[in-house]
């Protein structure tokens, strides 16, 4: 299975899941002083992944609506 096989709703679901993971990382990393920098880096990584998946989902949705 390649990533291009995912439907538009799969990309949006992936974006939602990655955003949720980023939110949980942000919440839990702020409570532990030693792992704050690791939490910030992982928050940025999952946040960028969520944005990228969301953009891909929107692009695929527009293509689906246009019928291409």
Secondary structure as UniProt FT lines:
FT   HELIX           3..5
FT   HELIX           8..29
FT   TURN            30..31
FT   TURN            34..35
FT   HELIX           36..66
//
